[in-house]
Amino acid sequence: MKPEEMDPSIMMMYMPLMARTPLRPIAEPQEISGLVTFLCLPAASYITGQVIVVDGAYTAGGF
């Protein structure tokens, strides 16, 4: 959902988050689904106990 499509009250809650996220706007489901799909494949069978951050570089900025 694009920011201009959001309900104004929800947009007010997301504005501070979006201002600190280098890759704006907030991710769309299809931007996350590739990782989820990969993790479901046999090729990812050896990946265990990991936290994979998909946050548009939010944590890379030290926030």
BAVOSE-367914 format. One record per atom (N, C-alpha, C, O): residue number from 1; residue in one letter; chain; atom name; x, y, z. Coordinates in Angstrom, 1 decimal. Layout:
REM BAVOSE-367914
 num residu chaine atome      X      Y      Z
 NUM      A      A    CA      X      Y      Z
...
END
This chain:
REM BAVOSE-367914
 num residu chaine atome      X      Y      Z
   1      M      A     N    0.8   -1.2    0.0
   1      M      A    CA    0.0    0.0    0.0
   1      M      A     C    0.9    1.2    0.0
   1      M      A     O    1.8    1.3    0.8
   2      K      A     N    0.6    2.1   -0.9
   2      K      A    CA    1.4    3.4   -0.9
   2      K      A     C    0.9    4.3    0.2
   2      K      A     O   -0.3    4.3    0.5
   3      P      A     N    1.8    5.2    0.6
   3      P      A    CA    1.4    6.1    1.7
   3      P      A     C    0.1    6.9    1.4
   3      P      A     O   -0.7    7.1    2.3
   4      E      A     N    0.0    7.3    0.2
   4      E      A    CA   -1.2    8.1   -0.1
   4      E      A     C   -2.5    7.3   -0.1
   4      E      A     O   -3.6    7.9   -0.1
   5      E      A     N   -2.4    6.0   -0.1
   5      E      A    CA   -3.6    5.2    0.0
   5      E      A     C   -4.0    4.8    1.4
   5      E      A     O   -5.0    4.2    1.6
   6      M      A     N   -3.1    5.1    2.4
   6      M      A    CA   -3.4    4.8    3.8
   6      M      A     C   -4.4    5.7    4.4
   6      M      A     O   -4.6    6.9    4.0
   7      D      A     N   -5.1    5.2    5.3
   7      D      A    CA   -6.0    5.9    6.2
   7      D      A     C   -5.2    7.0    6.9
   7      D      A     O   -4.1    6.7    7.4
   8      P      A     N   -5.6    8.3    6.9
   8      P      A    CA   -4.8    9.3    7.6
   8      P      A     C   -4.4    9.0    9.0
   8      P      A     O   -3.3    9.4    9.4
   9      S      A     N   -5.3    8.4    9.8
   9      S      A    CA   -4.9    8.1   11.2
   9      S      A     C   -3.8    7.1   11.2
   9      S      A     O   -2.9    7.1   12.1
  10      I      A     N   -3.8    6.1   10.3
  10      I      A    CA   -2.8    5.1   10.3
  10      I      A     C   -1.5    5.7    9.8
  10      I      A     O   -0.4    5.4   10.3
  11      M      A     N   -1.6    6.6    8.8
  11      M      A    CA   -0.5    7.2    8.2
  11      M      A     C    0.3    8.0    9.3
  11      M      A     O    1.5    8.1    9.3
  12      M      A     N   -0.5    8.7   10.2
  12      M      A    CA    0.2    9.4   11.3
  12      M      A     C    1.0    8.5   12.2
  12      M      A     O    2.1    9.0   12.7
  13      M      A     N    0.6    7.3   12.4
  13      M      A    CA    1.4    6.4   13.2
  13      M      A     C    2.7    5.9   12.5
  13      M      A     O    3.7    5.7   13.1
  14      Y      A     N    2.6    5.8   11.1
  14      Y      A    CA    3.7    5.3   10.4
  14      Y      A     C    4.7    6.3   10.0
  14      Y      A     O    5.8    6.0    9.6
  15      M      A     N    4.3    7.6   10.0
  15      M      A    CA    5.2    8.7    9.6
  15      M      A     C    6.6    8.6   10.3
  15      M      A     O    7.6    8.7    9.6
  16      P      A     N    6.6    8.5   11.6
  16      P      A    CA    8.0    8.5   12.3
  16      P      A     C    8.8    7.3   11.9
  16      P      A     O   10.0    7.4   11.7
  17      L      A     N    8.2    6.1   11.7
  17      L      A    CA    8.9    4.9   11.2
  17      L      A     C    9.4    5.1    9.8
  17      L      A     O   10.6    4.8    9.6
  18      M      A     N    8.6    5.6    8.9
  18      M      A    CA    9.0    5.8    7.6
  18      M      A     C   10.1    6.8    7.4
  18      M      A     O   11.0    6.7    6.6
  19      A      A     N   10.1    7.8    8.3
  19      A      A    CA   11.1    8.9    8.3
  19      A      A     C   12.5    8.3    8.6
  19      A      A     O   13.5    8.9    8.2
  20      R      A     N   12.5    7.2    9.4
  20      R      A    CA   13.8    6.6    9.8
  20      R      A     C   14.2    5.4    9.0
  20      R      A     O   15.2    4.8    9.3
  21      T      A     N   13.4    5.1    8.0
  21      T      A    CA   13.6    3.9    7.2
  21      T      A     C   14.3    4.3    5.9
  21      T      A     O   13.6    5.0    5.1
  22      P      A     N   15.5    4.0    5.6
  22      P      A    CA   16.2    4.4    4.4
  22      P      A     C   15.5    4.0    3.1
  22      P      A     O   15.4    4.8    2.2
  23      L      A     N   15.0    2.8    3.0
  23      L      A    CA   14.3    2.4    1.8
  23      L      A     C   12.8    2.6    2.1
  23      L      A     O   12.1    1.8    2.7
  24      R      A     N   12.3    3.7    1.6
  24      R      A    CA   10.9    4.0    1.8
  24      R      A     C   10.1    3.7    0.6
  24      R      A     O   10.7    3.6   -0.5
  25      P      A     N    8.8    3.6    0.7
  25      P      A    CA    7.9    3.5    1.8
  25      P      A     C    8.0    2.1    2.5
  25      P      A     O    8.9    1.3    2.1
  26      I      A     N    7.1    1.8    3.4
  26      I      A    CA    7.1    0.5    4.0
  26      I      A     C    6.9   -0.6    2.9
  26      I      A     O    6.2   -0.4    2.0
  27      A      A     N    7.5   -1.7    3.1
  27      A      A    CA    7.5   -2.8    2.1
  27      A      A     C    6.1   -3.3    1.8
  27      A      A     O    5.2   -3.3    2.6
  28      E      A     N    6.0   -3.7    0.6
  28      E      A    CA    4.8   -4.4    0.1
  28      E      A     C    5.0   -5.9    0.3
  28      E      A     O    6.1   -6.4    0.4
  29      P      A     N    3.9   -6.6    0.4
  29      P      A    CA    4.0   -8.1    0.6
  29      P      A     C    4.8   -8.8   -0.4
  29      P      A     O    5.6   -9.7    0.0
  30      Q      A     N    4.8   -8.4   -1.6
  30      Q      A    CA    5.6   -9.1   -2.7
  30      Q      A     C    7.1   -8.8   -2.4
  30      Q      A     O    7.9   -9.6   -3.0
  31      E      A     N    7.5   -7.8   -1.7
  31      E      A    CA    8.9   -7.6   -1.4
  31      E      A     C    9.4   -8.5   -0.3
  31      E      A     O   10.6   -8.7   -0.1
  32      I      A     N    8.5   -9.1    0.5
  32      I      A    CA    8.8  -10.0    1.6
  32      I      A     C    8.7  -11.4    1.1
  32      I      A     O    9.4  -12.3    1.6
  33      S      A     N    7.8  -11.7    0.2
  33      S      A    CA    7.4  -13.0   -0.2
  33      S      A     C    8.6  -13.8   -0.8
  33      S      A     O    8.6  -15.0   -0.7
  34      G      A     N    9.5  -13.2   -1.5
  34      G      A    CA   10.6  -13.9   -2.0
  34      G      A     C   11.5  -14.6   -1.0
  34      G      A     O   11.9  -15.7   -1.2
  35      L      A     N   11.7  -13.9    0.1
  35      L      A    CA   12.5  -14.5    1.2
  35      L      A     C   11.7  -15.7    1.8
  35      L      A     O   12.2  -16.7    2.1
  36      V      A     N   10.4  -15.5    2.0
  36      V      A    CA    9.5  -16.5    2.6
  36      V      A     C    9.5  -17.7    1.7
  36      V      A     O    9.6  -18.9    2.2
  37      T      A     N    9.4  -17.5    0.4
  37      T      A    CA    9.4  -18.6   -0.6
  37      T      A     C   10.7  -19.4   -0.5
  37      T      A     O   10.7  -20.6   -0.5
  38      F      A     N   11.8  -18.6   -0.5
  38      F      A    CA   13.1  -19.3   -0.4
  38      F      A     C   13.3  -20.1    0.8
  38      F      A     O   13.7  -21.3    0.8
  39      L      A     N   12.8  -19.6    2.0
  39      L      A    CA   12.9  -20.4    3.2
  39      L      A     C   12.1  -21.6    3.2
  39      L      A     O   12.4  -22.5    4.0
  40      C      A     N   11.1  -21.7    2.3
  40      C      A    CA   10.3  -22.9    2.2
  40      C      A     C   10.9  -24.0    1.3
  40      C      A     O   10.4  -25.1    1.2
  41      L      A     N   11.9  -23.6    0.6
  41      L      A    CA   12.5  -24.5   -0.4
  41      L      A     C   13.5  -25.5    0.2
  41      L      A     O   14.1  -25.2    1.3
  42      P      A     N   13.8  -26.6   -0.4
  42      P      A    CA   14.8  -27.5    0.1
  42      P      A     C   16.2  -26.9    0.2
  42      P      A     O   17.0  -27.2    1.0
  43      A      A     N   16.4  -25.9   -0.7
  43      A      A    CA   17.7  -25.2   -0.7
  43      A      A     C   18.0  -24.5    0.6
  43      A      A     O   19.2  -24.2    0.9
  44      A      A     N   17.0  -24.2    1.4
  44      A      A    CA   17.1  -23.5    2.6
  44      A      A     C   17.0  -24.4    3.8
  44      A      A     O   16.9  -24.0    5.0
  45      S      A     N   17.1  -25.7    3.6
  45      S      A    CA   16.9  -26.7    4.7
  45      S      A     C   17.9  -26.7    5.8
  45      S      A     O   17.7  -27.1    6.9
  46      Y      A     N   19.1  -26.1    5.5
  46      Y      A    CA   20.1  -26.0    6.5
  46      Y      A     C   20.1  -24.7    7.3
  46      Y      A     O   20.9  -24.5    8.2
  47      I      A     N   19.2  -23.9    7.0
  47      I      A    CA   19.0  -22.6    7.7
  47      I      A     C   18.1  -22.9    8.9
  47      I      A     O   17.0  -23.2    8.8
  48      T      A     N   18.7  -22.7   10.1
  48      T      A    CA   17.9  -23.0   11.3
  48      T      A     C   18.2  -21.9   12.3
  48      T      A     O   19.3  -21.3   12.4
  49      G      A     N   17.2  -21.6   13.1
  49      G      A    CA   17.4  -20.6   14.2
  49      G      A     C   17.9  -19.3   13.9
  49      G      A     O   18.7  -18.7   14.7
  50      Q      A     N   17.5  -18.7   12.8
  50      Q      A    CA   18.0  -17.4   12.4
  50      Q      A     C   17.0  -16.4   12.4
  50      Q      A     O   15.8  -16.7   12.3
  51      V      A     N   17.4  -15.2   12.7
  51      V      A    CA   16.5  -14.0   12.5
  51      V      A     C   17.0  -13.3   11.3
  51      V      A     O   18.1  -12.7   11.2
  52      I      A     N   16.1  -13.3   10.3
  52      I      A    CA   16.5  -12.6    9.0
  52      I      A     C   15.7  -11.3    9.0
  52      I      A     O   14.5  -11.3    8.9
  53      V      A     N   16.4  -10.2    9.1
  53      V      A    CA   15.7   -8.9    9.1
  53      V      A     C   15.4   -8.4    7.7
  53      V      A     O   16.3   -8.3    6.9
  54      V      A     N   14.2   -8.1    7.5
  54      V      A    CA   13.7   -7.5    6.3
  54      V      A     C   13.0   -6.2    6.6
  54      V      A     O   11.8   -6.2    6.8
  55      D      A     N   13.8   -5.2    6.8
  55      D      A    CA   13.3   -3.9    7.3
  55      D      A     C   13.6   -2.7    6.6
  55      D      A     O   13.5   -1.6    7.1
  56      G      A     N   14.0   -2.8    5.3
  56      G      A    CA   14.3   -1.6    4.5
  56      G      A     C   15.5   -0.8    5.0
  56      G      A     O   15.6    0.4    4.9
  57      A      A     N   16.4   -1.5    5.7
  57      A      A    CA   17.7   -0.9    6.3
  57      A      A     C   17.4   -0.1    7.5
  57      A      A     O   18.3    0.7    8.0
  58      Y      A     N   16.3   -0.3    8.1
  58      Y      A    CA   15.9    0.4    9.4
  58      Y      A     C   17.0    0.1   10.5
  58      Y      A     O   17.5    1.0   11.1
  59      T      A     N   17.3   -1.2   10.7
  59      T      A    CA   18.2   -1.5   11.7
  59      T      A     C   19.7   -1.2   11.4
  59      T      A     O   20.5   -1.0   12.2
  60      A      A     N   20.0   -1.1   10.1
  60      A      A    CA   21.3   -0.8    9.6
  60      A      A     C   21.7    0.7   10.0
  60      A      A     O   22.9    1.0   10.2
  61      G      A     N   20.7    1.5   10.2
  61      G      A    CA   20.9    2.9   10.6
  61      G      A     C   21.1    3.0   12.1
  61      G      A     O   21.3    4.2   12.6
  62      G      A     N   21.0    2.0   12.8
  62      G      A    CA   21.2    2.0   14.3
  62      G      A     C   20.0    2.5   15.1
  62      G      A     O   20.1    2.9   16.2
  63      F      A     N   18.8    2.4   14.5
  63      F      A    CA   17.6    2.8   15.2
  63      F      A     C   17.2    1.7   16.0
  63      F      A     O   16.2    1.8   16.7
END
